[in-house]
Amino acid sequence: MARITEWVAAQVGETVMPKIEAIVFDIDDTLYPERDYVFSGYRAVVDAFAGRLGASLEIYARMCALYATPERSRVFDVIVEEAGVAGPDAERLVQAMVDTYRAHAPSIALAPDARAALAELRGRVRLGVISDGYLISQQRKAAALGLDAWFDEVILTDAWGRSFWKPHPRAFEEMADRLGVAHAACAYVGDNLAKDFVAPNSLGWTTVLVDRAGRVHAGATAPAGGEPHQFVCSLSELRDVLA
C-alpha cells in the first residue's frame, strides 16, 4: 500500500508538502463498529416496550434479523405492525421507540485497532472528531467511548443543525481553527464515501477511508470530489500518515 504522503507528493511533483499535524476522525464505523450501537439501541427499545410488543428475547432477535434485510430502516415499523398495533397508536409507539433508541446510553467501546492507534498518536499530533447524527445520540456515543480523554476537540455537527452535517465544510474549517493547524496539515479519517470526504478534500486535507468489515455504508459511492486519497482496513495503518 502506497503511503499517503507519497500519494500527495506524486500529485504535486517536487513541492514539499506540510507534515501531518492533526488527524480528525468520524465516530461511527471509524472508531467503533456501528452495528454495536444499533444492537445496543434495539436492546434498550425492547427493555422499554416489551410490555406492548411481546416476549423481549423474541422481539430482540426479530429486530437483529431485520437489520440484515432491506427493512433495516423500518425495523420499528415492522415490529409494531407484527405486534398488531395500527393507526395513530402505531405512529405514536414507533416515534417513542425511535426517541428511546436515539437517547439510550449505548453499550459500545472503541475498536481495538482504534484504541491502539489513538494511544500511538496521542501527543504526536493533534486529534479531533467530526461526526454527524442526531445530537443526543452522538453525545451519548462520545460519552460511552470516552472521547474527551483521547481527543483535543470534538465537533458534533448537529449542534448547529442538520444543514451543517457533512458534506458542509463548516466543521472542518472550525476544527482546523480550533486545533491551530493549517488545512494542508490536517487528515480526516471516515467510513462513508457518500459524504465524508467532499469538504476536507476541497479544503486541502488528506483523506482516508477505513474499510471495516460489515460497515453500514459499505455500498455508498463517492460524489465528484469525494474520493478519499487512501483506503485502509485498520486504523493501525495510520502510521503511514505520519511517515
LUMTORZA-60555 format. One record per residue: residue in three letters; x, y, z of N, C-alpha, C, CB in turn. Coordinates in steps of 0.02 Angstrom, whole numbers, plus 32768, in hexadecimal, padded with zeros to 4 digits. Glycine has a CB too. Example, Ala and Ser with C-alpha at 12.3 -4.5 7.8 and 13.67 -1.06 7.14 Angstrom:
% LUMTORZA-60555
ALA82947EE4818682677F1F818682947F5B818682357F2081C4;SER82827F90816282AC7FCB816582858002818A82C07FE2811E;
END
This chain:
% LUMTORZA-60555
MET802A7FC48000800080008000802C803F80007FD18000803D;ALA801F806B7FD1804680A97FCD803680D4800A803780CF7F8D;ARG806980F58023805E8121805B8038815F8045809F8135807C;ILE8010817A80727FE881B48061801481EE804D7FBB81C8809C;THR804B81F9807180778230806080968227801C80AD82388095;GLU80A481E9800780BE81DB7FC5808A81EC7F9080D581927FBF;TRP804A81DB7F9F801481EA7F6F800F82357F657FD181CE7F89;VAL8010825B7F9D800A82A37F97804582C07F71800682C37FDC;ALA808182A97F8080BC82C27F5F80B882B67F1480FB82A27F7C;ALA809D827D7F008097826D7EB9806A829D7E94807E82267EB0;GLN803A82BB7EB7800C82E97E97802A832E7E8B7FCD82F17EC1;VAL805E833E7EAF807883827EAB80C283847E96807183A57EEE;GLY80DC834C7E808121834A7E69815283577EA0812B837C7E33;GLU817B83897E9781B183967EC7819C83C17F0281EB83B67EA4;THR815E83D87F02814784037F39814C83DE7F7C80FF841A7F2D;VAL816783FF7FAD816D83E27FF0812B83ED801581A984008017;MET810B83B6802980CB83BC804B80D583C28096809E8380803A;PRO80A883E580B880AE83EA810180A683A68122807A841A811D;LYS80C8839D815880BF8360818080798360819E80F4835C81B9;ILE805B832481A28019831F81C28021832E820D7FFB82D781B7;GLU7FFB836082237FFF837682697FBF8369828F800F83BF826C;ALA7F898358826C7F49834B828D7F25831382677F1D838B8290;ILE7F0982E4828D7EE182AF826F7E9D82B182907F0282688278;VAL7E6982B682667E2482BE827D7DFC828282667E0583018262;PHE7DD1826882927DAE822A82857D62823582857DC181F682B9;ASP7D40820D825D7CF8820282657CF081D482A27CD881E38224;ILE7CB281C882B77CA6819A82EF7C8E815582D67C7381B88320;ASP7C53815582B77C32811582A67C5780EF82707BEA81238290;ASP7C6480B0827E7C88808382507CCE809C82417C62807B8210;THR7CE780CA82697D2C80E182637D5080D382A47D2E812D8253;LEU7D3480EA82DC7D5380DD831D7D36809F833F7D498119834A;TYR7CFD808883297CDE804C83457CAD803283107CB8805C838A;PRO7C977FF383157C687FD882E47C217FF382F17C687F8B82E6;GLU7C03801482C07BC1803282C97B8C7FFD82D97BAD8058828C;ARG7B967FC182C07B677F8B82CE7B5E7F82831A7B807F4982AE;ASP7B937F8C83407B8F7F8483897B5E7FB683A77BD47F8D83A9;TYR7B5F7FF3838D7B30802683A47AE9801383937B41806B8386;VAL7ADF7FFC83567A9B7FE983407A7E7FB4836D7A9D7FD182F7;PHE7AA47F8083797A8A7F4983A37A817F5E83EB7AB97F0E839F;SER7AAC7F8B84037AA37FA784467A617FCE84497ADE7FD58459;GLY7A527FF484147A148019841179D77FEC840E7A14804883D6;TYR79DC7FB583E879A57F8683E679977F6A842C79B57F4C83B5;ARG79CB7F5A845079C17F408494799F7F7384C07A047F2C84B3;ALA79B37FB284BB79937FE684E479497FED84D379B7802A84DA;VAL79397FE9849378F37FEF847E78CA7FB4849778EF7FF38431;VAL78E57F78849078C27F3C84A778B67F4084F378EA7EFD8496;ASP78E87F55851878E17F5B856078AA7F8D857379237F6F8581;ALA78A57FC3854B78747FF7855B782D7FE6854578898037853B;PHE78267FBD851177E47FB384F377CE7F6A84EF77E27FD084AF;ALA77F07F3E851377DE7EF7851077957EEC8524780C7ECF853E;GLY777C7F14855277377F0C856777057F17853077287F3B859F;ARG77177F3D84FE76EA7F4B84C676F87F1F848976EF7F9384B2;LEU77367F058486774B7EE2844A774B7E968450778E7EFA8436;GLY77557E7C848C77587E34849477987E1D84B577507E128451;ALA77A77DDD84B177E17DC084D278227DE384BC77E67D7484C4;SER78487DFC84EB78817E2784DA78B77E0384B178A07E428519;LEU78C77DC584C378FC7DA2849E78E77D968456790C7D5F84C0;GLU78A77D86844C788F7D7A8408788E7DBB83E078497D5C840A;ILE787A7DF183FE78777E3183DC78BE7E4883CA78537E668406;TYR78EC7E4283FA79317E5683ED794F7E2D83B4795C7E4D842D;ALA79447DEC83B4795E7DC2837E79407DD6833B794E7D78838C;ARG79007DE7833A78DF7DFD82FD78FD7E3E82E478937E058308;MET790B7E6D8310792A7EAC82FC796E7E9F82DD79317EDB8338;CYS79967E7482FC79D97E6682E379D67E44829F7A007E398314;ALA79A37E1A8295799B7DF9825579877E2B821F79667DC28259;LEU795C7E5A823079467E8D8200797F7EBB81EC790D7EB6821D;TYR79AF7EC4821879E97EEF82097A0E7ED881CA7A197EF08245;ALA7A0D7E9781BD7A327E7B81847A077E7781457A4B7E368196;THR79CE7E9A814579A07E98810C79947EDF80F1795C7E788120;PRO79727EE580B879627F27809E79347F5080CC79427F21805B;GLU79187F3080FF78EC7F52812F79137F74816778BA7F21814D;ARG79547F778161797E7F93819679657FD781AE79C57F99817F;SER79528002817F793C8046819278F6804781AF794080748155;ARG78D3800E81AD788E800B81C678867FD881FE785E7FFA818D;VAL78BB7FC9822178B87F94825378807FA0828578FB7F8F8278;PHE787B7FDC82A078487FE982D378017FE782B57854802D82F4;ASP77FA8000827977B97FFD825877A27FB4824F77BB80208213;VAL77D17F8A823977C07F43822E77AD7F22827077FA7F1E820E;ILE77D37F2F82A477C57F1182E577807F2582FE77FB7F258319;VAL776F7F6582F7772E7F7E830E76F67F5F82E5772C7FCB830A;GLU76FF7F5A82A376CD7F3A827976C37EF2828E76E27F3D822F;GLU76F97ECE829A76F47E8882AC76D67E7F82F277387E6882A9;ALA76D97EB3831B76BA7EB0835E76707EC0835A76DC7EE1838D;GLY76577ED1831F76107EDE831675FA7F23832875EA7EAE833E;VAL76287F52832F76177F97833F760F7FBD82FD764D7FB9836D;ALA75DB7FE582F775CD800882B875B6804F82C475997FE18290;GLY75B38076828E759880BA829175C380E982BA755480B882AE;PRO75A4811D82D775C9814E82FF75F0812F833975998182831A;ASP75D580F9835775FA80D8838D763C80BD837475CF80A083AB;ALA763C80A28338767A8087831B76AC80BF830F766B806282D9;GLU769480F782F476C0812F82E676E081498327769A816882C3;ARG76B8814F835B76D28168839B7704813683B97698817483CD;LEU76F580F683B3772180C483CF776480C283AA7700807F83CD;VAL776280C5836877A080C5834177CA81028353779180C582F6;GLN77AA813D835977D18179836B77F0817283B077A481B78367;ALA77CA815683DF77E6814C84227821811C842177AF81328452;MET781D80E983F7785480B983F0789280DC83D2783F807E83C4;VAL78868105839F78BD8129838178DE815883B478A481528344;ASP78B6817B83DA78D181A9840D78FB81838441789781CF8430;THR78E28149845579088120848679498109846878DE80E4849C;TYR794780F3842A798380DC840779B781138404797180C483BF;ARG79A2814E83F079D3818483E779EF819C842979B281BF83C4;ALA79C8819A845E79DD81B6849E79FD818384CD79A281D484C0;HIS79FF814384BA7A19811184E87A64811984F47A0A80CA84CE;ALA7A7B8102852D7AC38102853D7AE080C285207ACF8106858B;PRO7B0680C684EA7B18808984C57B4F806084E87B2F809C8481;SER7B4B802084DB7B7F7FF284F27BAF7FE684B87B607FAE850B;ILE7BE0801384B27C108011847B7C55801F84977BFD80438443;ALA7C88800D84717CCD801A84857CF7802684477CEA7FDE84AF;LEU7D2F804B84507D5D805584197D73801283FC7D99807E8430;ALA7D78800D83BA7D937FD1839B7DDC7FCA83B17D8E7FD5834E;PRO7DF57F8D83B77E3A7F8383CE7E6D7FA983A47E4B7F3A83CD;ASP7E647FAA83627E957FCE83387E90801983427E8A7FBD82EE;ALA7E53803283517E4B807A835F7E6E808D83A07E01808C8363;ARG7E64806583D37E85807384137ED18073840C7E7080408449;ALA7EEB804183E87F33803D83DE7F4E807783B57F457FFB83BC;ALA7F29808A83817F3F80C183577F3E8103837D7F1380C78319;LEU7F0A810F83A47F06814D83CA7F3D815083FE7EC2815383EC;ALA7F4C8118841D7F828116844F7FC58128842E7F8680D18471;GLU7FCE811183F0800C811F83CC8010816883B5801380F18390;LEU7FD6818383A07FD581C683847FD281FD83B87F9B81CD8356;ARG7FB581ED83F27FAB822084267FED823F843A7F8882018463;GLY7FF182818437802E82A58448805C82B1840D80528280847D;ARG8052828C83D6807B8295839A805A82C4836980888252837A;VAL801882C183677FF182EE833C7FB5830583637FDC82CC82F9;ARG7F95833A834B7F56835083687F1F832083507F45839A8355;LEU7EEF8312837B7EBB82E2836B7E76830283727EC082A38398;GLY7E4A82F383427E07830F83457DD382DE832C7E03834F831E;VAL7D9482EF83377D5B82C9831E7D2A82F882FD7D3882A18358;ILE7D1282E582C27CDA830682A17CA882D0828F7CF0832F8261;SER7C6B82D682AA7C3A82A1829F7BF482BE82977C3B826F82D8;ASP7BCE82A082677B8882B1825D7B5C828382867B7682AD8213;GLY7B1B829182837AEA826782A57AC4829182D87B0B822B82C8;TYR7A8B827882EE7A63829C831F7A8C82AA835D7A2382748331;LEU7A8882E783767AB682FF83A97AB582D383E77AA5834583BC;ILE7A7A82C284007A77829A843D7A99825684337A2E82908453;SER7A90823983F87AAF81F883EA7AFB81FE83E87A9681DC83A8;GLN7B14823183C67B5D823983C07B7C824C84037B6E826D838B;GLN7B588272842B7B718283846E7B77824484997B4482B78490;ARG7B45821984957B4681DC84BD7B7E81AD84A47B0281B884B9;LYS7B8881AA84637BBF818284487C03819D845F7BBC818083FB;ALA7C0B81DE845B7C4A81FD846F7C5981EF84B97C4882488463;ALA7C2581F184E37C2F81E3852A7C40819A85357BEF81F58551;ALA7C1C816D85137C298125851C7C6F811285057BF680FC84F6;LEU7C87813384D17CCA812384B67D02814984DB7CCD8133846C;GLY7CEF817785067D22819D852B7D4C81CA84FF7D50816E8550;LEU7D2C81E984CD7D528210849C7D76824B84BA7D2482278466;ASP7D5B826984EE7D7C82A4850C7DC2829385267D5282C08544;ALA7DCD825485377E0E824085517E428237851A7E0881FF8578;TRP7E2B823184DC7E59822384A47E64825E84767E3F81E9847D;PHE7E318289846F7E3282BB843A7E37830284557DF482B48410;ASP7E5A832B842E7E61837184417E21839984347E9B8391841A;GLU7DFD838783FE7DBF83A983ED7D8D837783D17DCD83E283BA;VAL7D4E837F83E37D18835583C97CE2838483AE7CFC83258400;ILE7CD1837D836E7C9C83A583507C65837583397CB683D08314;LEU7C29837E83557BEE835983417BC38389831A7BC6833B837F;THR7BBE837E82D97BA483B182AC7B5A83C282B97BAC839A8265;ASP7B35839382D67AEE83A182E27AE383D783167ACC836182F7;ALA7B1783EA833A7B11842283697B01846383437B52842B8391;TRP7B13846583037B03849F82D97AC5849482AF7B3E84AE82AB;GLY7AAB845782AE7A71844782857A85841A824B7A518487826B;ARG7A5383F682317A6183C481FE7A7E83E081BE7A23839E81EF;SER7A70841F81AF7A8C843D81727AD8844181747A6E84828168;PHE7AF5843881B07B3E843B81B67B5E83F681BB7B50846481F3;TRP7B3683C181B27B53837F81AD7B80837C816F7B1C834881AA;LYS7BAF834D816F7BD8834281337BAA833480F77C0A8308813E;PRO7BBB835080BE7BFC836B80A97C0683B680B37C06835C8061;HIS7BDD83D680DC7BE9841D80E97C2F842781077BB2843A811A;PRO7C53845A80F17C99846281077CA28483814C7CBD848A80D6;ARG7C6C849C816A7C7684C581A77C9D84A081DD7C3284D981C3;ALA7C8E846081E97CAF843C821F7CFA843682127C9083F78228;PHE7D0D842D81D37D54842581C37D79846781CA7D5C840A817C;GLU7D59849D81B57D7784DF81BE7D7F84EF82087D4D8515819B;GLU7D4B84E0822E7D4C84EC82767D8184C182997D0784DF8295;MET7D86848282857DB6845482A47DFE846B829A7DAD840D828A;ALA7E0F847C825C7E538494824F7E6384D282787E5C84A38204;ASP7E3284FE827F7E3B853B82A77E45852A82F07E00856A829E;ARG7E1B84FE830B7E2184EB83527E6484C983617DE984BD8367;LEU7E7A849F83337EB8847B833E7EF584A5832F7EB9843C8314;GLY7EEC84DD830C7F24850882FA7F5184E982C77F4B85198337;VAL7F3484C482977F5A84A082657F4284B482207F548452826F;ALA7F7084BE81F17F5D84CF81AD7F378495818C7F9C84E18183;HIS7F0984A6815F7EE28471813F7F0E843D811E7EB38490810B;ALA7F44845380FE7F70842480DA7F9483F481087FA2844A80B1;ALA7F93840281497FB583D7817A7F8383AD81A17FDF840181AA;CYS7F4383AB818A7F0F838581AB7EFD834681827ED083B081B7;ALA7EEA831181A57ED082D581847E8C82C481A37F028299818C;TYR7E6082A981797E1E829381927E15824A81827DE582BD8173;VAL7DFE822581B57DF381DD81AE7DA981CE81B87E1F81B581E2;GLY7D8981B081877D4281A1818B7D30816081687D1981DA816E;ASP7CEE815381647CD8811381497CA6811981117CBA80EA8180;ASN7C8B815481057C52815B80D87C66818180997C17818080FB;LEU7C6D815D80617C81817C80227C4F81B1800B7C8981487FED;ALA7C1181AA801F7BDD81D780057BE6821F801D7B9981BF801A;LYS7C06822A80567C07826F80707C46828280977BCD8279809C;ASP7C6E825280AC7CA3826280DD7CDB828D80C17CBF822480F8;PHE7CEB828780807D2A82A280687D2482DE803A7D4F826D8046;VAL7CE782F180277CDE832A7FFA7CFB836A80187C9383347FEA;ALA7CE7837A80547CFD83B980737D4883B980827CD683C780B2;PRO7D62838680A57DAA838980B37DD4838880747DBE834F80DF;ASN7DBF836480407DE5836580017DE783AC7FE57DC583367FCE;SER7DAE83CF7FE87DAB84127FCB7DD684447FF17D62842B7FCA;LEU7DE3843580307E0C8461805A7E56844F805A7DF2846180A1;GLY7E67841880387EAD840580347EC583D480697ED784418038;TRP7E9583B4808C7EA7838180BD7EBB834080997E6D837580EE;THR7EE1831680BB7EEC82D280A67EB182A880C17F3182B680BF;THR7E95827C80987E5A825780AC7E66820C80A77E1E826B8082;VAL7E4A81E880D87E5581A080DE7E12817E80ED7E8981908115;LEU7E01814A80C67DC7812280D57DDD80E280F97DA081108094;VAL7DBD80D481337DCA809581557D93806481417DCD809F81A4;ASP7DA8802F81217D797FFF81037D6F7FC481327D937FE780BD;ARG7D487FD081677D3C7F9B81987D0C7F67817C7D207FB981D9;ALA7D177F29818C7CEA7EF481787CA57F0081977D057EAE818D;GLY7C707EFB816F7C2D7F0481897C187F4B81967C267EDE81C6;ARG7C3D7F7C817D7C2A7FC2818B7BE87FD281687C617FF38173;VAL7BC17FFC81887B7D800B81727B7C8028812C7B5C803B81A3;HIS7BAD8054811C7BAC807880DD7BDB805980A97BBE80C180E8;ALA7BE4801980AD7C127FF7807E7BFC7FFF80357C177FAE808F;GLY7BBB800780297BA3800D7FE57BA080547FCA7B5F7FF07FE1;ALA7BB680847FF07BB280CB7FDB7BE480D87FA37BC080FA8016;THR7BD581097F797C02811F7F457C1481687F4F7BE281147EFF;ALA7C4E817B7F377C6681BE7F437C4D81EE7F0D7CB381BF7F45;PRO7C37822A7F207C25825D7EEE7C64827B7ED17BF882947F0D;ALA7C5C82A77EA17C9582CA7E847CBB82EE7EBB7C7E82FC7E4D;GLY7CFC82E47EBD7D2683047EEF7D2582E17F327D10834A7EF8;GLY7D0382A87F377CFC82867F777D2382467F807CB682787F82;GLU7D5082377F537D7981FB7F5A7DB082077F8E7D9881E67F16;PRO7DBB81D87FBC7DF181E17FEC7E3581D77FCA7DEA81AF8026;HIS7E6881F37FE77EAB81EB7FCC7EC781A57FD97EDA821F7FE9;GLN7EAE8185800D7EC98143801F7E94811A80417F06814A804C;PHE7E9B80D8803C7E7080A8805E7E9A807F808E7E4B8079802A;VAL7E80807380CA7E9F804580F97E6A801681137EC2806C8133;CYS7E7F7FDC81297E517FAC81467E517FAE81927E627F65812F;SER7E837FCE81AF7E8A7FD281F77EAB801482097EB37F978213;LEU7E99803082417EB8806F82567F018065826A7E92808D8291;SER7F17802882727F5E801B827F7F89803182447F697FD1828E;GLU7F6B803882097F8F804D81CE7F99809981CB7F6A80368190;LEU7F7E80BE81FB7F83810781F87FCA812082047F558125822B;ARG7FF680F4821A803C810A82218057812281DE806880D0823B;ASP8038810B81A6804E812381648043816E815C802A80FD812D;VAL80108187817E800281CF8179803C81F881947FC181E1819F;LEU805D81DC81C68092820181E880D781F681C9809481ED8230;ALA80DC81CA8197811D81BA817A813C81F781588117817F8148;
END
